[in-house]
Amino acid sequence: MNLMHEISLSDYGLASTTPSPVAQMMASFANTFRPAIDINLGVGYVNENTIPRQFIADAVNHIVAHHHDFHAPFNYGSPDGVTELIAAIRTYLAYHHFGNLTPASLAKLDMIIGANGATSLLDAMTQILPKGIVVTTDPLYYIYTNQLQRAGFKLLSVPEDRDGIRTDILADKIKALGSRRREISFVYIVTVNNPSCSILTTQRRIGLLRLMNKLCTEQRRKIPLIMDTAYEQLIHDPDTPTPDSALLHDELGIVHEIGTLSKTLAPTLRVGYMLAKASPFLDAMVQKVSDTGFSAPLLNQHVAALLLEQHASEQIQSVKTGYREKAVQTRKWIEQYLGDEVESIIGGRAGFYFYLTFKNTQTHPESDFFKFLSRDTGNQSIDAESNPTVIYIPGNFCVNPVGDMAKQGQRQLRLSFGYESLDRIHTAIKRMGDALAYVREK
Ligand SMILES: Cc1ncc(COP(=O)(O)O)c(C=O)c1O
């Protein structure tokens, strides 16, 4: 038999043959997950109760019945997005004061619709922007930064606090780069961060832009500042002021906001958008939408437009109210059951994550805490079938393994209260308290 080599792959292809560490962990849980017993505080899924299924069905039926009123909604579309959807998103943003954007400020900006959610726009940047250094926050949005690394980008990660990226540390790091500042490709900031749900304040946004302006002037080139606003429509804490969109303070035209309707309407619609000043970069992004799939599915775009036109206000209100209640209750349980061992809690003011730092307890997959919760201690009574497995995202997956947070990440975790119901979240956090007691006594 002739020996035949495997299909040759690009470096990116080769790096993509092994799933990311988080994907591996989640896949191994998925294989053994017992739906009625085990509790998943790990996934970033939205709460099923927030999804307006009936409104989606009504919108689809309406489009079928009135298909002549829409531009061939079951056919191919053009890559710049459905006009009605773009108009509906603009109205939605202005009406709800997201980012304090106004119709006048929005009128100066272009909007494009990604081929498949915000994720496809992030992927488009990976293809279009030159390989180099990406500046981002630590902890980081590990799904995208993992992709960037597979594609050959290097990360410069900067620690955050509850107000977002520490701009003072960023200034020092940029300075320390020396001549390698030339290699900075773009800056990627998640404004309500995943995993931590820290909220980047207006002050920090202005500080960030000030640093960027200096850097761009020194480098004599525009370096894109990408603001991922995935969770910004979900700021539910009544005492947190709405932060300004960085677009409002952008003198050079470097800010590009990437938003999504996934968290407020439904991930299944796969509607993500980019908002920015017209530029050759934006033209290339539109071409990439075409390269990926001609356009986002037209049916989805029209459904999303109808949902925004008809139900946006009640939808956003009920989604925010639901997450607010869960955030307040979950925080109480964290304080009650994990109490003294918690060094810091970030999150709970927006989105559906808490990011915890323990004083001493390790959280990584080899730790006793993790083993207790995954029923993998070797102790029969702890690992009993009747006990729930509780899944969370260990901090070591959320931080840059070679960055400043690597050590601290070992005793951190992301806990999502989005997907599971409150009674199950209660059971899970109680069980986490038992895990802490187990670790203490060991
Ligand atoms: C920070 C961030 N950006 C983007 C996305 C993906 O958005 P979309 O569903 O529009 O692809 C997510 C989803 O969890 C996210 O957390």
PDBQT file of the ligand as one rigid body, heavy atoms in Angstrom, charges set to zero:
ROOT
HETATM    1  C1  LIG A 501     -17.891  39.684  23.300  1.00  0.00    +0.000 C 
HETATM    2  C2  LIG A 501     -18.693  38.968  22.289  1.00  0.00    +0.000 A 
HETATM    3  N1  LIG A 501     -18.645  39.348  21.010  1.00  0.00    +0.000 NA
HETATM    4  C3  LIG A 501     -19.366  38.720  20.070  1.00  0.00    +0.000 A 
HETATM    5  C4  LIG A 501     -20.174  37.655  20.377  1.00  0.00    +0.000 A 
HETATM    6  C5  LIG A 501     -20.906  36.918  19.306  1.00  0.00    +0.000 C 
HETATM    7  O1  LIG A 501     -21.991  37.611  18.784  1.00  0.00    +0.000 OA
HETATM    8  P1  LIG A 501     -22.841  36.993  17.594  1.00  0.00    +0.000 P 
HETATM    9  O2  LIG A 501     -23.853  36.060  18.179  1.00  0.00    +0.000 OA
HETATM   10  O3  LIG A 501     -23.499  38.187  16.947  1.00  0.00    +0.000 OA
HETATM   11  O4  LIG A 501     -21.919  36.312  16.656  1.00  0.00    +0.000 OA
HETATM   12  C6  LIG A 501     -20.265  37.217  21.697  1.00  0.00    +0.000 A 
HETATM   13  C7  LIG A 501     -21.110  36.061  22.056  1.00  0.00    +0.000 C 
HETATM   14  O5  LIG A 501     -21.075  35.528  23.120  1.00  0.00    +0.000 OA
HETATM   15  C8  LIG A 501     -19.496  37.897  22.675  1.00  0.00    +0.000 A 
HETATM   16  O6  LIG A 501     -19.514  37.493  23.940  1.00  0.00    +0.000 OA
ENDROOT
TORSDOF 0
